[in-house]
Amino acid sequence: MRNIKLTRIDENNFIQAFNLNLDQAQEQFVSHPIRSLAQAYVYYEQCTPFGIFHGDTMVGYVMVLYDYDLAAYHIWHMMIDVAYQHQGFGAIALRKCLDYIASKPFGTSNKVVLTCNKNNAVALRLYKSYGFKETGNTDDDEIELSLFL
């Protein structure tokens, strides 16, 4: 397995997150890490923003949030920089997110929820390969998927 790790975004690495980029056609699918980190700041008591690192290089970004009202974990804004896509980093990072959630860092729920743009075929295929199922809930172009650990 590749040397992939999730490292909490902090004062030492947030600029690396700001420098992550998507292909222009993908920008409709995922919020930029600057916006995501602003959300992480607002939800700091229930959210962990991670850089996805391959060795010392940040290749992507993801947030794990716990919704206390719904007793469910959420995976938010997962993205891999355009220069590192199609190398398996997203699949490994998703596995690491699920392992982190399984440790119950915020609450005891086994439910994991995420949303994905209905036109993002690559991401949908990845999430479904891990067992995520569509819930039937939608929000504009976003499809909600869930998984029970």
N, C-alpha and C positions, 0 to 999 in steps of 0.2 A: 504494500500500500504506500502511496506517495506520502511524503512528509508534510501532511496538511494538519494544521491546528487552528482552533478558534482562540483568538486572544482578545480580551476585552478592550474596547476602544477607550483610550485615556489621553492624557496630555502628551504622552510620548509618541503616539501614532495617529492622531486624528487627521493630521495633514495628509498622510498617506491615503486615508479614506477619501478625503476631498479630491484627490488626484485620480480616483478610479473613474473609468469611462465605459460607456456602452457604445455599441454600434448605433449610429443615428436612428436606424429603423427600430431599435429596441427601446429607445428612450420613452416611448409611450407605455411600456410595460412596467417599469420600476422607477421609483423615486430616487433621485440622486442622494448619496450619503449625507450631503449637507442638510437636506430636509429631514432625512431620517434621524440624524443626530440631534436635531432640534426636537423631534418627537421623543427621542430617548431621554433628553434632558427634562422634558415636561413630565414624562411617566417614569422618572428615575427610581421610584419605589417598587416598580413592577416590571422593569425592562432592563435587559442587558444587550448592549450593542457590541457586536464582535467584528473584528477584522478576520478574514479568512486568509491565513498565511501559508505559503509554500516556502519552507525555510524562513528566511528573513524578509521575504517579499510579500506584501499584502496583495493578494490576487482577487479579493472580493470582500463582500460585506454582507452581514445579516443581523437581524435583531430578533431576540426572543422576548416576548411580552407575556405576562400573566394577567388575565382578565378576572379579577376577584368576583365581579358580579355574575359572570357566567361559569366560573370555576373551569377555565380552559386556558391552555397555553396557545400562543399565536406565534407563527413564524412570519416576520415582516421583512419586506424589502430585500430579499436575498438576490444578490447579483454577483456575477463574475466579470471582471474587467475584460473588455473585448480582446486584449492581447493574450488572455489565458483561457479563453473559451475552447470547448471541444477537446479538453484534455482530461476530463473526469473530475475536475476540482469541485464542481457543483454537487455531484453525487456524494463525494466524500464529505463535503461540508454539511450536506443535509443529514447524513448519518451522524456526524458529530453533534449537530443541533438536537437530533432526537435523543442521543445519549445524554446530552446536557439536560434536556427536559425530563428524561427518565430519572435523573437524580433529584427531582422535585425541588428546585432552588427557591420557588416562591410559594407553592401550594401543592396539595396532594392529588390533583386531577391527573387522569391518564389521557385526557382529550387534547389533541393538537389540531389547530385550525389554521388554515392559510387561505389566501385568495390569490387568484392568478388570472391574468387577462385571457379571455377566451380565445384570442388569436395567438397566444404564445405557446405554440405546439411543442417546442422543445421542453419548456418548463412543465407543462401539463404531463408530458410523457414521463419526465423524471419523477414528479410527485406521485403519479399513479403507479409507477414501478415500485415505489416504497409502500404501497398499500393505501394511499390517500384515495378517498371516494368523494364524488360530488355530493353535496348536501341538498342541492336544489335551490339554495339561496344564491341570489345574484345582486350585484350593485353596479349598474351601468354595464360596462364591459367585463367586470370581474366576476369570476365563478368562485364560490366558496367550496373548499374541500376539507375533509377532516379524517383523522386517524385516531384510533384508540391504541395506546401502547400496552 
